Amino acid sequence: MTGWLCFEGRIGTLDRGRATYTILPVPAEIVAELEAAGARRVEGEIAEHPVNLALTRAPAVEGAFLWTGRSLLDRIGVAPGAEVEVRLRPARDDAVDLPEDLAAALRAAGATSPWEALSPGKRRAHLYGVDSARRPATRARRVAALAAALGGGAR
């Protein structure tokens, strides 16, 4: 499968205890094509915003979905209940896109090699911490802390 799979989806909510999560259900026919291609992660766009996300299943949700956390929704400029245009395909590899602010901080701290030595999953976990910041000052602080930790050899 090389082409894009496109659909219009609605950002939904998933209430679990005191927490409310935001998700984007993926239509069954799209899931079937992605899974037939062996996709566990997908890349593409949600409302013209680039994404690389895991195709997820959970007992509380019928079918597969993508997690759409608050930081992603803030960047896209939508709220739960919004309809969004989506285009997806299987992720081409385990590449993890590095935001420019973090790339610059890693270079300045001499931490590019330690970053590249991390597994894709660990890179995504670190990026989630950076990307989930709601304020620019918090993001800058997290970027600096990550670069310093990797520059000092911590993983």
N, C-alpha and C positions, 0 to 999 in steps of 0.2 A: 504494500500500500504506500503510495508516494504522495497522493493528493490530500487536500484539506477536507475535513469533515465539518460542515457548517450547520449551525442550528441557532434558534433563538431560545434562550433560557431565562428563567426567573430566579433571582437570588432568594433563597429560602432561609428559614431559621430552624435550628435544632435545639430544643430545650433539654438540657441534661442536668437535673438537680437545680442548683442556683445559677448555673452558667447557661448562656445562650450562644450558640455557635452559628456562623453563617456558612451556607453551602450552596453549591450550584449543581442541582441534579442533572445528570447526563442522560439523554434519551436512550432507551434500550437498544435501538438499532445502531446508534453511534457506538455504544459500549461493545456491542457484538463485533463490529468491524475493528475496533481498537484491540479487543482481546484476541481476535483471529490473527491480528498482526503481531501478537505477543507483547503488546504494550502494557507496561506497569506504570509508566510515567508518560505524560503527554506534554507537548509544547504547542504553543499557538498564541491566540489572543482572546481576551475577554474585553469587550467594548474597546477594541483597538489597543489594549494594553498587553504587552508581551507577558506570557506566563510559562512556567515549567512546573507542573504539579503532578502529584500522584493521583492516579485513578483509585478511588477509595470505596470500600463497602463497609457498612456497619449494620448490626442487627436492628437499630432504631430507624433505619432509612431503607425504603424499598428501592432497590437498584443501586447503581454506582453514582458517585458524586465527586465534586472537587471542593476542597476546603477553600473558602474565600474569607479569610480573616479581615478584621477591621482595617488593618494597614493597607491591604490590597484594595478593599472597597473605598477607602479614603483616597488612594492614588487614582483609582478609576473615576471617582466622583459619583458613586451610586450608593444606595442604601438597600437593606433587605426589602424585597417586594419588587425591585426594579427589574425590568426586562432588559436583557443584554444580548448583543450579537456575539456568537462564539465560533471560533474556528480552531480545530485541533487536529493533531496527527501524532503518531507515536514519537516520543522524544528520540532524536537522532542518535544520541549516546548519553553517557552520564556527564556531559559537559554542564558546568554550573557557571552561569553568567555572573561576572564580577562587576558590581557597580563601580563607577569611576572614582567616587570618593574613597571607597575601601581600597581599590587598587593603588591609589596615590598614597594612602596611609601605609599600606603594606610595603610599598617601595621605599618610603621614607624611613621606615623602621627596619629595613633589611629583612623583612619577613615574607618575601614572595616565595622563596623556596619552601619554608615550612608550610605555607598555605597550600602550595601545589602538592605537598606530600600527604595532605589530608585526604581521606576518602571522600567521594562525592557526597555521601550522606552527612559526614561531619561538616563539610563546607556548607551544605544547605542548612544544617542546624545552626551554624554560626550566623549565616545570612538571615535566618528567620529572626534571630535576636536583634540584628541590626534593623531589618525591615519592619519589625513590629513596633518600633519607636513611633510615638504619635507626634512628638515635637522634634523639630530640626536639632535643637540643642541636645536632646536625649540621643538622637541618632549619632551626632558628632561625638558625643562622649563614648558611646558603645563602639564606634569605629576606632577611636583612639585606644580604647581599652583592649580591643581584639588585636590590633596591630602591635601594641606593646606586649601582650601576652605571647603572641607568636614570635615576635622579635626576640623575646627572652627565652625561647625554647619551650614554653608551655604548650600543651596540646589539649 
